[in-house]
């Protein structure tokens, strides 16, 4: 099933001039509970069993990334620790305190996921169609 990304046209001021662009419309975040209920409908496991399994899986991903390892989830992508650092002129100045600007978790989607998002269709957001839905 081909997925469709919803967008809206937004106005931005650039150097006091009106410019227009397309912005993806993000929907509400999907909770782990809702996701486990959906998965349970497609399996013979209960939502609580699936939630327990996913929590344990996420703990392992967290553990390995915090240990400096990359974690690859086939068909999805790779999570990895990511550091942004600045350059310094002298080797003795290359310390964590002097160089590290930020530390975060990076994500690199797999080729299949990148291709799937590229093949997604687009639909313009229409407030009239979504009048019964809450806006963020």
C-alpha positions, 0 to 999 in steps of 0.5 A: 500500500502506497503511503501519502504524506500530507503537506500544507503551504506556509508563508515565511518572511525572508529579509522582510519579503513574503516567501511560500513553501511546502511543509509536511504536516505532522500528525500526532505522535503514535504511542507505544500502547497504540502500536502494540495494540495494532501489532497484537491484532496481527499476531497471536500475542497479547498487547502486554506481551508485545509491549514487554518485548518492545520495552526489552528490545528498546532497552538493548538498543539504548544500552548498545548505543550508550556503549558506543556501538551502532545498532542495525534494525534490518529493514529500518535503519541504524542507530548510532552515537553521534558527536559534533566537534569543532577543530582546534589548532593544536593537538594539546587543545583537542580535549573533550571540553574544548572540542565537543559541541553536542552529543546525540543519537544519529539515525541512518535509514536503510535503503529500502526505507529511503526508497519507500519515502521517496515513492510516497505520494503527496496530498495537500492538507485541507482544513475542510476535510479535517474539520473533525480532527484536532489541530496541533 
